[in-house]
Amino acid sequence: MKKDIEIPEVKGVFLAAVREKHEEYGSLDWNAYLINDRGEAIEGVLIVSKGYDGKRETSTMRHSLTELPAQSFAKVEFLQEDVLQLNNEFSVSFFAEGKMFHKKFVFRKNSINEKALQELPVMQRKGVLLK
């Protein structure tokens, strides 16, 4: 039954949008990163992302990582400027401690901007952080 399913709380895993210079084109681009600030690796990571606002919706993107070591991060995807005007949802599932964890992270429309920058855990950079 539904009441018998234990859904553990996700702690120490974050999503961030980071503005960085593209080496080849020299442009400043926003990229989404998954951050593992836990003391152990997370495994079998699945990330499903999409943008939406009620009228418009992007394609659904799917990403996977076999493992994200403790105290590390990985780039998930490039965020086009047009998509920043939409809500950007990242549904993250992974295994740790012998259990499956799941959390939905949502960057609200227009929330990814220079004014929202803060220090990010593990990355030693500034970005827009979702906990």
Rosetta silent file (secondary structure, phi, psi, omega in degrees, C-alpha in Angstrom):
SEQUENCE: MKKDIEIPEVKGVFLAAVREKHEEYGSLDWNAYLINDRGEAIEGVLIVSKGYDGKRETSTMRHSLTELPAQSFAKVEFLQEDVLQLNNEFSVSFFAEGKMFHKKFVFRKNSINEKALQELPVMQRKGVLLK
SCORE:     score description
SCORE:     0.000 S_00000001
   1 L     0.000  158.889 -178.503    0.000    0.000    0.000 S_00000001
   2 H   -58.776  -39.467 -177.672    1.023    3.597   -0.509 S_00000001
   3 H   -67.249  -18.058 -179.396    1.279    4.279    3.227 S_00000001
   4 H   -88.716   -7.935 -178.563    3.834    1.453    3.544 S_00000001
   5 L   -84.853  122.019  178.335    6.273    2.966    1.033 S_00000001
   6 L   -89.140  123.248  176.458    9.151    4.770    2.698 S_00000001
   7 L  -113.362  100.967 -176.816   10.339    7.801    0.731 S_00000001
   8 L   -69.061  148.781  178.633   13.563    9.012    2.360 S_00000001
   9 L   -74.923  135.396  179.013   14.326   12.725    2.462 S_00000001
  10 L   -82.282  123.800  177.009   17.071   13.838    0.078 S_00000001
  11 L  -129.127  140.518  175.060   19.911   15.596    1.898 S_00000001
  12 L    79.344    8.958  175.943   23.202   16.851    0.504 S_00000001
  13 E  -120.994  126.438 -174.585   22.210   16.685   -3.162 S_00000001
  14 E  -131.523  163.621  172.698   21.596   19.987   -4.939 S_00000001
  15 E  -121.310  140.348 -178.607   20.991   21.401   -8.388 S_00000001
  16 E  -139.101  148.933  171.055   22.661   24.610   -9.508 S_00000001
  17 E  -107.614  125.660 -175.943   22.711   26.883  -12.540 S_00000001
  18 E  -123.678  132.810  177.124   26.190   28.256  -13.185 S_00000001
  19 E   -92.034  124.428 -178.357   27.162   30.948  -15.675 S_00000001
  20 E  -143.734  155.776 -178.774   30.430   30.125  -17.379 S_00000001
  21 E   -78.791  129.877  176.175   32.397   31.116  -20.421 S_00000001
  22 L   -78.163  120.666 -174.128   32.167   28.728  -23.357 S_00000001
  23 L   -61.313  -40.275 -175.869   35.763   28.028  -24.373 S_00000001
  24 L   -77.223  -42.975 -174.708   35.089   27.566  -28.082 S_00000001
  25 L   -98.496  -14.589  179.891   32.591   30.376  -28.709 S_00000001
  26 L    74.702    7.606 -179.375   33.587   32.810  -25.961 S_00000001
  27 L   -85.598  158.086  173.744   29.929   33.273  -24.937 S_00000001
  28 E   -94.894  116.481 -175.578   28.632   33.337  -21.356 S_00000001
  29 E  -120.264  151.675  172.833   26.267   30.388  -20.966 S_00000001
  30 E   -94.003  134.014  176.432   24.150   28.979  -18.147 S_00000001
  31 E  -129.513  143.214  177.159   24.659   25.286  -17.372 S_00000001
  32 E   -91.620  135.629  178.839   22.819   23.060  -14.904 S_00000001
  33 E  -126.016  143.683  170.479   24.946   21.012  -12.476 S_00000001
  34 E   -99.250  130.668 -176.940   24.105   18.239  -10.045 S_00000001
  35 E  -116.318  129.529  175.512   26.076   18.553   -6.790 S_00000001
  36 E  -109.152  101.636  179.414   26.723   15.686   -4.365 S_00000001
  37 L   -99.751   18.224  179.927   27.690   17.182   -0.984 S_00000001
  38 L   -84.142  169.133  178.542   27.125   13.852    0.793 S_00000001
  39 L   -84.592   -3.570  178.748   29.784   11.738    2.454 S_00000001
  40 L  -138.073  161.639  179.428   29.202    8.867    0.028 S_00000001
  41 L   -67.835  154.242  169.615   28.712    8.389   -3.704 S_00000001
  42 E  -110.736  144.974 -172.854   25.268    8.316   -5.257 S_00000001
  43 E  -126.690  160.118  176.760   24.652    5.698   -7.925 S_00000001
  44 E    56.064   45.796 -175.114   22.297    5.012  -10.807 S_00000001
  45 E   -77.054  126.478  175.352   21.453    8.695  -11.149 S_00000001
  46 E  -119.846  131.857 -179.650   18.567    9.490  -13.508 S_00000001
  47 E  -128.743  125.510  177.161   17.659   13.092  -14.352 S_00000001
  48 E  -118.700  125.729 -177.176   14.598   14.077  -16.364 S_00000001
  49 E  -127.411  152.230  175.545   14.270   17.753  -17.272 S_00000001
  50 E  -160.885  157.989  175.142   11.753   19.953  -19.041 S_00000001
  51 E  -116.014  147.113 -178.700   10.740   23.588  -19.280 S_00000001
  52 E  -161.304  160.404  174.197    7.157   24.857  -19.147 S_00000001
  53 L  -150.224   12.231 -179.393    4.958   27.870  -18.399 S_00000001
  54 L   103.057  -40.178  178.678    1.375   26.822  -19.089 S_00000001
  55 L  -101.829  -36.466 -175.696    1.404   27.870  -22.753 S_00000001
  56 L  -120.030  152.781  176.541    4.747   26.484  -23.855 S_00000001
  57 E  -147.673  138.172  178.030    6.659   23.311  -23.085 S_00000001
  58 L   -85.701  174.091  171.684   10.102   22.110  -24.136 S_00000001
  59 L   -66.693  153.368  175.197   11.085   18.608  -25.092 S_00000001
  60 L   -84.882  129.967  179.733   11.765   16.268  -22.201 S_00000001
  61 E  -108.383  144.156  178.390   15.474   15.575  -21.766 S_00000001
  62 E  -126.212  135.176 -179.543   16.862   12.491  -20.017 S_00000001
  63 E  -134.253  154.704  175.758   20.341   12.149  -18.521 S_00000001
  64 E  -143.873  150.695  174.358   22.058    9.458  -16.488 S_00000001
  65 E  -131.637  131.191  177.971   25.190    9.082  -14.409 S_00000001
  66 E   -64.554  -44.286 -179.200   26.483    5.706  -13.315 S_00000001
  67 E  -154.073  143.813  171.861   27.986    7.275  -10.207 S_00000001
  68 E  -123.315  105.770 -175.379   28.570   10.721   -8.727 S_00000001
  69 L   -58.705  161.789  176.536   31.335   10.439   -6.100 S_00000001
  70 L   -58.547  144.668  176.557   31.076   12.076   -2.675 S_00000001
  71 L    55.517   45.545  179.768   31.887   15.800   -2.617 S_00000001
  72 E  -140.614  178.242 -179.649   31.702   16.150   -6.410 S_00000001
  73 E  -148.119  161.663  178.747   29.551   17.611   -9.162 S_00000001
  74 E  -145.437  140.071  176.513   28.614   16.925  -12.785 S_00000001
  75 E   -70.993  132.530 -179.673   27.297   19.082  -15.611 S_00000001
  76 E   -98.069  -54.283  179.850   23.779   18.021  -16.532 S_00000001
  77 E  -163.925  158.778  173.714   22.841   20.275  -19.437 S_00000001
  78 E   -77.086  136.769  178.484   23.221   23.616  -21.194 S_00000001
  79 E  -108.808  109.150  179.108   20.355   26.037  -20.510 S_00000001
  80 L   -66.170  149.518 -179.541   19.467   28.152  -23.541 S_00000001
  81 H   -54.765  -41.601 -179.150   18.555   31.800  -22.874 S_00000001
  82 H   -61.281  -32.488 -177.065   14.999   31.243  -24.223 S_00000001
  83 H   -75.103  -21.948 -179.700   14.422   28.432  -21.711 S_00000001
  84 H   -66.175  -18.500  177.671   15.268   30.691  -18.738 S_00000001
  85 H   -81.047   -2.453  179.421   11.898   32.426  -19.285 S_00000001
  86 L  -111.605  164.411  167.709   10.176   29.139  -18.413 S_00000001
  87 E   -70.670  132.319  179.764    9.953   27.056  -15.240 S_00000001
  88 E  -115.390  112.449 -175.284   12.775   24.507  -15.524 S_00000001
  89 E  -104.945  132.237  176.642   12.072   21.253  -13.721 S_00000001
  90 E  -123.821  114.315  178.756   14.705   18.612  -12.974 S_00000001
  91 E   -98.862  115.200 -172.390   13.444   15.322  -11.551 S_00000001
  92 E  -115.117  127.123  175.915   16.391   13.498   -9.943 S_00000001
  93 E  -126.027  143.164  178.926   16.396    9.862   -8.779 S_00000001
  94 E  -160.163  167.339  176.646   19.373    7.939   -7.378 S_00000001
  95 E  -110.287  138.158  174.550   20.458    5.100   -5.107 S_00000001
  96 E  -160.998  151.261  177.625   22.399    5.541   -1.851 S_00000001
  97 L    56.386   25.510 -178.868   22.446    3.732    1.492 S_00000001
  98 L    73.236   15.162 -179.102   20.710    0.784   -0.202 S_00000001
  99 E  -129.425  160.611  174.314   17.628    2.939   -0.894 S_00000001
 100 E   -96.467  133.637  178.161   16.154    4.838   -3.795 S_00000001
 101 E  -116.467  152.570  178.021   15.887    8.611   -3.387 S_00000001
 102 E  -148.383  138.779  175.503   13.913   11.096   -5.482 S_00000001
 103 E  -150.857  142.095  176.643   13.617   14.873   -5.525 S_00000001
 104 E  -105.032  125.440  177.407   12.135   17.403   -7.912 S_00000001
 105 E  -110.280  133.618  179.801   14.046   20.678   -8.339 S_00000001
 106 E  -131.347  119.613  169.141   12.349   23.620  -10.083 S_00000001
 107 E   -85.911  113.117  178.493   13.974   26.852  -11.217 S_00000001
 108 L   -65.770  153.207 -176.386   11.009   29.227  -11.436 S_00000001
 109 L   -54.648  138.998 -179.783   10.830   31.305  -14.612 S_00000001
 110 L    62.580   12.746  179.334   13.347   34.151  -14.705 S_00000001
 111 L   -85.009  -14.578  176.743   14.912   32.996  -11.399 S_00000001
 112 L   -89.852  100.893 -178.812   18.202   32.117  -13.092 S_00000001
 113 L  -156.933  168.603 -176.494   19.957   35.479  -13.197 S_00000001
 114 H   -62.500  -29.705 -177.773   23.056   37.314  -11.961 S_00000001
 115 H   -71.374  -20.937 -175.788   21.182   38.806   -8.963 S_00000001
 116 H   -94.597    7.139 -177.077   20.422   35.341   -7.562 S_00000001
 117 L   -67.206  142.379  175.279   24.051   34.146   -7.407 S_00000001
 118 E  -150.293  165.133  178.571   25.383   32.611   -4.189 S_00000001
 119 E   -65.360  136.754 -179.117   28.300   30.430   -3.123 S_00000001
 120 L  -102.255  140.905  174.816   27.787   26.816   -4.131 S_00000001
 121 L   -65.777  150.062  175.828   28.764   23.826   -1.990 S_00000001
 122 L    67.767  -43.767 -172.222   31.592   21.647   -3.342 S_00000001
 123 L   -76.642  -21.608 -177.059   32.057   23.684   -6.554 S_00000001
 124 L    56.239   39.957  178.284   33.786   26.730   -4.975 S_00000001
 125 L  -142.016  174.406  175.231   31.935   28.954   -7.452 S_00000001
 126 E  -103.086  148.591  178.313   28.838   31.111   -7.530 S_00000001
 127 E  -171.340 -177.486  176.314   25.558   30.060   -9.067 S_00000001
 128 E   -95.550  118.270 -170.803   21.811   29.818   -8.532 S_00000001
 129 E  -106.751  135.612  170.597   21.260   27.017   -6.016 S_00000001
 130 E  -114.462  129.782  179.724   18.243   24.776   -5.421 S_00000001
 131 L  -105.094    0.000    0.000   18.185   22.728   -2.215 S_00000001
